[in-house]
């Protein structure tokens, strides 16, 4: 589901350094007596990437992050597929110090990002923030997530059936313009992948949650596939706009977080044209697509040394 346009190797040294930092931070030290290369199954399962920033485990679909706002409240960024609610609630409990989940910040409507939103709202009473273009008004006058977004085809239908339920997701804030949705957390519209796609910037951390604006693929940034975007020309335009001021840390919806060099790498990528289809690029894309699909459907595990 993704078109992987790559920046050449020589242009990614800073980004690869960031990935090494991410790998180092992602491993919890073993308990006394545990093998140094083993995953400690009793350790907290939410990986701390920075002060007030965690990457959750045990989920399928998109990456799921937890972030503390400037007032100490905690918010979830995306929810992954529809069977993630239990794992998410467990992960939050390991790091929240008893704080309730205040908000669910959705980068866009696709089921691999929003599938557990309805179940989490029911369980936690958290409010939901989403882009206005991904919302509709239902028959009761409530603003809810659109039941479908984008082109209609078998793969999208199958993903929706397996990735999320049919319960309506009530939206407390439908973002139309850049705005602060929580203290210190800004929602930035980036339409194109979907009409209501959003990025969330946390200036305190120098970081942004970017959803499917860009994919992190084995240490390289990649753009969303042309066919997966609602409006590819608009997507490319907003990608370049966001890249101009993108922070050093980027937290994509898929792949490893980039803890340094993200903004520079994104600017390099946004300046490149789409690569034409050739036998070589077709084979490369097929390989990357297989890796992406495997990563999306398996449950995320702790990174091991």
C-alpha positions as CSV (number, residue, x, y, z in Angstrom):
1,X,0.0,0.0,0.0
2,X,3.0,2.3,0.0
3,X,5.1,3.8,-2.8
4,X,8.7,3.8,-1.5
5,X,10.7,6.7,-3.0
6,X,14.1,6.7,-1.3
7,X,16.7,9.3,-0.6
8,X,20.2,8.0,-1.7
9,X,22.3,6.4,1.0
10,X,24.8,9.2,1.3
11,X,22.0,11.6,2.3
12,X,20.9,9.6,5.3
13,X,23.9,9.5,7.6
14,X,22.2,11.8,10.2
15,X,19.0,9.8,10.0
16,X,20.8,6.5,10.5
17,X,22.4,7.9,13.6
18,X,19.0,8.7,14.8
19,X,17.8,5.2,14.2
20,X,20.8,3.8,16.2
21,X,19.8,6.1,19.1
22,X,16.2,4.8,18.8
23,X,17.4,1.2,18.9
24,X,19.5,1.9,22.0
25,X,16.7,3.6,23.8
26,X,14.2,1.0,22.9
27,X,15.8,-1.8,24.9
28,X,14.9,-2.1,28.6
29,X,17.9,-3.3,30.7
30,X,17.5,-7.0,31.6
31,X,16.7,-7.9,35.2
32,X,19.4,-9.5,37.3
33,X,20.1,-12.9,35.9
34,X,18.3,-12.3,32.5
35,X,20.4,-13.0,29.4
36,X,21.7,-9.8,27.9
37,X,20.1,-10.4,24.5
38,X,16.7,-11.5,25.8
39,X,13.5,-9.6,26.1
40,X,12.5,-9.2,29.7
41,X,8.8,-10.2,29.5
42,X,8.2,-8.7,33.0
43,X,9.6,-5.3,32.1
44,X,7.3,-2.4,31.2
45,X,6.2,-2.9,27.6
46,X,6.0,0.8,26.6
47,X,9.4,2.0,25.4
48,X,10.4,5.4,26.7
49,X,11.9,7.4,23.8
50,X,12.2,10.7,25.6
51,X,10.8,12.3,28.8
52,X,7.1,12.1,28.4
53,X,7.2,10.1,25.1
54,X,6.5,6.3,24.7
55,X,6.3,3.8,21.9
56,X,3.7,1.1,22.7
57,X,4.1,-2.7,22.3
58,X,1.7,-5.6,21.6
59,X,-0.2,-3.7,18.9
60,X,-0.9,-4.3,15.2
61,X,-1.4,-1.9,12.4
62,X,0.2,1.5,12.8
63,X,2.6,2.6,15.5
64,X,0.9,3.7,18.7
65,X,2.5,6.4,20.8
66,X,1.8,7.9,24.2
67,X,2.8,11.5,24.9
68,X,2.5,13.8,27.9
69,X,1.2,17.3,27.2
70,X,2.7,20.4,28.9
71,X,0.1,20.2,31.7
72,X,1.0,16.5,32.5
73,X,-2.1,15.0,30.9
74,X,-1.4,12.0,28.6
75,X,-2.6,11.4,25.1
76,X,-2.5,8.5,22.7
77,X,-1.4,9.1,19.0
78,X,-3.3,6.6,16.8
79,X,-4.7,3.2,17.9
80,X,-3.7,0.7,15.3
81,X,-6.1,-2.1,14.4
82,X,-9.4,-2.9,16.1
83,X,-8.0,-5.6,18.4
84,X,-5.4,-3.4,20.1
85,X,-7.5,-1.9,23.0
86,X,-6.4,-4.4,25.6
87,X,-2.7,-4.1,24.8
88,X,-2.9,-0.3,24.7
89,X,-4.7,-0.1,28.1
90,X,-2.1,-2.4,29.6
91,X,0.8,-0.4,28.2
92,X,-0.6,2.9,29.4
93,X,-0.9,1.5,32.9
94,X,2.9,0.7,33.0
95,X,3.9,4.3,32.5
96,X,1.0,6.6,33.4
97,X,1.5,6.8,37.2
98,X,-2.2,6.5,37.5
99,X,-3.1,9.4,35.2
100,X,-6.1,8.7,33.0
101,X,-5.9,8.9,29.3
102,X,-7.1,12.4,28.3
103,X,-7.2,12.3,24.5
104,X,-6.8,10.1,21.5
105,X,-5.1,12.1,18.6
106,X,-5.8,10.4,15.3
107,X,-3.5,11.2,12.3
108,X,-6.1,10.0,9.9
109,X,-9.1,7.7,9.6
110,X,-7.6,4.5,8.0
111,X,-8.4,1.4,10.0
112,X,-4.8,0.6,10.7
113,X,-4.6,3.9,12.6
114,X,-8.0,4.3,14.1
115,X,-9.4,0.7,14.5
116,X,-9.4,0.7,18.3
117,X,-10.6,4.2,18.8
118,X,-14.2,3.4,19.6
119,X,-13.3,0.7,22.1
120,X,-10.8,3.0,23.8
121,X,-13.3,5.8,24.1
122,X,-15.8,3.4,25.7
123,X,-13.1,2.1,28.1
124,X,-11.4,5.4,29.0
125,X,-13.8,8.2,28.2
126,X,-11.0,10.0,26.4
127,X,-11.9,12.6,23.9
128,X,-10.9,12.1,20.2
129,X,-9.2,14.7,17.9
130,X,-9.2,14.1,14.2
131,X,-9.1,16.1,11.0
132,X,-12.3,17.8,9.8
133,X,-12.0,16.2,6.4
134,X,-12.1,12.7,7.9
135,X,-15.3,13.5,9.8
136,X,-19.0,13.6,9.1
137,X,-22.2,14.5,11.0
138,X,-24.4,11.4,11.7
139,X,-28.1,11.2,11.8
140,X,-28.1,12.4,15.4
141,X,-26.2,15.5,14.7
142,X,-22.9,14.2,16.2
143,X,-19.6,14.7,14.6
144,X,-18.0,11.2,14.1
145,X,-15.3,9.6,12.0
146,X,-16.2,8.8,8.4
147,X,-16.9,5.1,8.1
148,X,-14.7,4.9,5.0
149,X,-12.0,7.1,3.4
150,X,-10.3,6.9,0.0
151,X,-10.7,4.6,-2.9
152,X,-12.9,1.6,-2.6
153,X,-11.3,-1.7,-3.4
154,X,-11.0,-5.2,-2.0
155,X,-7.8,-4.6,0.0
156,X,-9.3,-1.6,1.8
157,X,-12.6,-3.5,2.4
158,X,-10.6,-6.5,3.8
159,X,-8.5,-4.2,6.0
160,X,-11.6,-2.5,7.4
161,X,-13.3,-5.9,8.1
162,X,-10.3,-7.2,10.0
163,X,-8.9,-4.0,11.5
164,X,-11.8,-2.2,13.1
165,X,-15.3,-2.4,14.3
166,X,-18.4,-0.6,13.1
167,X,-19.1,1.5,16.2
168,X,-19.1,5.2,15.7
169,X,-16.2,7.2,17.0
170,X,-17.3,10.6,18.5
171,X,-15.0,13.5,17.7
172,X,-14.6,16.2,20.3
173,X,-12.3,18.4,18.1
174,X,-12.5,18.3,14.3
175,X,-9.4,20.2,13.2
176,X,-9.6,22.5,10.2
177,X,-6.6,24.8,10.8
178,X,-3.4,24.5,12.7
179,X,-4.3,24.8,16.3
180,X,-3.2,23.7,19.8
181,X,-5.4,20.8,20.8
182,X,-3.7,20.1,24.1
183,X,-1.2,22.2,26.1
184,X,2.0,22.2,24.0
185,X,0.6,19.9,21.3
186,X,-0.3,21.4,17.9
187,X,-2.4,19.7,15.2
188,X,-1.2,20.6,11.7
189,X,-3.5,19.7,8.7
190,X,-1.6,17.8,6.0
191,X,-4.3,16.8,3.5
192,X,-3.6,14.5,0.6
193,X,-3.3,11.0,2.0
194,X,-6.8,11.5,3.3
195,X,-8.7,14.8,3.3
196,X,-8.4,15.1,7.0
197,X,-4.8,13.9,7.6
198,X,-3.0,15.6,10.5
199,X,0.5,15.8,12.0
200,X,0.9,16.6,15.7
201,X,3.9,18.7,16.8
202,X,5.2,18.8,20.4
203,X,7.6,21.7,20.5
204,X,8.9,20.8,24.0
205,X,10.2,17.5,22.5
206,X,11.2,18.9,19.2
207,X,9.2,16.1,17.7
208,X,6.2,15.5,15.4
209,X,3.9,12.5,14.9
210,X,3.4,12.3,11.2
211,X,1.1,9.3,10.5
212,X,1.4,8.2,6.9
213,X,2.8,11.5,5.6
214,X,6.0,9.5,5.4
215,X,7.0,5.9,6.2
216,X,10.2,4.9,8.0
217,X,11.5,1.9,6.0
218,X,14.8,0.2,7.2
219,X,16.4,3.5,7.9
220,X,15.1,5.4,4.9
221,X,12.1,7.7,4.5
222,X,9.5,6.7,1.9
223,X,6.4,8.4,0.6
224,X,2.9,6.9,0.6
225,X,2.0,5.1,-2.5
226,X,0.3,7.2,-5.2
227,X,-2.7,4.9,-5.3
228,X,-3.1,5.0,-1.5
229,X,-3.5,8.8,-1.5
230,X,-6.8,10.5,-1.9
231,X,-5.2,13.3,-3.8
232,X,-1.5,12.6,-4.7
233,X,-0.7,16.1,-6.0
234,X,-2.1,17.7,-2.8
235,X,-0.2,15.1,-0.8
236,X,3.1,16.0,-2.4
237,X,2.4,19.7,-1.9
238,X,1.6,19.4,1.8
239,X,4.6,17.0,2.3
240,X,6.9,19.8,1.0
241,X,5.2,22.4,3.1
242,X,5.5,20.4,6.3
243,X,9.1,19.4,5.5
244,X,10.2,23.1,5.4
245,X,9.8,23.4,9.2
246,X,9.8,19.7,10.2
247,X,11.6,19.1,13.6
248,X,14.6,16.9,14.2
249,X,12.6,14.0,15.6
250,X,9.9,12.3,13.5
251,X,7.5,9.6,14.7
252,X,5.9,7.9,11.6
253,X,2.9,5.8,11.6
254,X,4.9,2.8,10.3
255,X,8.6,1.9,10.9
256,X,11.2,2.9,13.4
257,X,11.0,6.4,15.0
258,X,13.7,8.8,13.8
259,X,15.2,10.5,16.8
260,X,17.6,12.9,15.0
261,X,18.0,14.2,11.4
262,X,14.3,13.7,10.5
263,X,13.7,17.3,9.3
264,X,16.7,17.3,7.0
265,X,15.9,13.9,5.6
266,X,12.3,14.8,4.9
267,X,13.3,18.0,3.1
268,X,15.6,15.9,0.9
269,X,12.8,13.4,0.2
270,X,10.2,16.1,-0.6
271,X,12.5,17.6,-3.2
272,X,12.8,14.4,-5.2
273,X,10.3,13.5,-8.0
274,X,8.4,10.3,-8.0
275,X,10.5,7.5,-9.6
276,X,9.1,6.0,-12.8
277,X,8.1,2.4,-12.9
278,X,11.0,0.2,-14.3
279,X,11.7,-3.5,-13.8
280,X,14.3,-2.6,-11.1
281,X,12.1,-0.2,-9.2
282,X,9.2,-2.6,-9.4
283,X,11.2,-5.4,-7.8
284,X,12.5,-3.0,-5.1
285,X,9.0,-1.8,-4.3
286,X,7.7,-5.4,-4.1
287,X,10.3,-6.2,-1.5
288,X,9.6,-3.1,0.5
289,X,5.9,-3.8,0.3
290,X,6.3,-7.3,1.6
291,X,8.4,-5.9,4.5
292,X,5.8,-3.2,5.2
293,X,2.9,-5.6,5.2
294,X,4.6,-8.0,7.5
295,X,5.4,-5.3,10.0
296,X,1.8,-4.0,9.9
297,X,0.1,-7.3,10.6
298,X,2.4,-8.7,13.3
299,X,2.2,-7.5,16.9
300,X,5.1,-5.2,17.7
301,X,7.7,-6.6,20.1
302,X,10.5,-4.9,22.1
303,X,13.6,-4.3,20.1
304,X,16.4,-6.7,21.1
305,X,20.2,-6.1,20.9
